[in-house]
């Protein structure tokens, strides 16, 4: 997401024209926020999905599509204990529909004691008036997700997580049918109106790559590799090295032979 954001800013492109809404995930966020507002308790949920499926992009761009959604990213440089402190410091002045997102923890190395302490403290926060917030943890590793949700349920059950999902939502991202259109719009937005066809990547060429891609990130990767192959992108980088020739003339040599070379 960070690379896409940087490229969009450089080209002065509107991210909302590039990124698509993910209806299922949006509905899930809406349901969780309603639980927070109506139930008077905070909520925690894992967004479990493959790497490259668009979890971070979806969560980061949510406020661009929906007024009232406030996203607060929490760096992976923070320990779980520091995450609790950060949440506490950010909710001293309550904001409706506030969502905290734990970034870059897709494959976490978990300490069971620290994890349990994290949920003990989170449960206390959620029970306060100011703690009516939503905490989302995007994650890739299924085993870790099950450990985290199991710990959350054992610590606080439905005072921490939704009793139906037990704290795990399976994020699938955009359907494959949308991959090509999103890639084409992205190309046009970042390349002065030139779509995939301009790079030799029309629908016919892209179809096999689309079928073999499990995520939109994989599809983008295959498009880039194919574009380099078709347009010989490495030609500007790896140039044939020129070897200079040195001629030494001695007495008696005929310079006309040199001129003919």
PyMOL commands that set and color helices and strands:
alter all, ss='L'
color gray80, all
select helices_A, chain A and resi 2-11+15-18+23-39+55-65+80-90+112-126+142-159+176-190+196-199+203-211+216-231+233-236+255-260
alter helices_A, ss='H'
color red, helices_A
select strands_A, chain A and resi 43-48+70-74+98-102+134-139+168-170
alter strands_A, ss='S'
color yellow, strands_A
deselect
rebuild
show_as cartoon
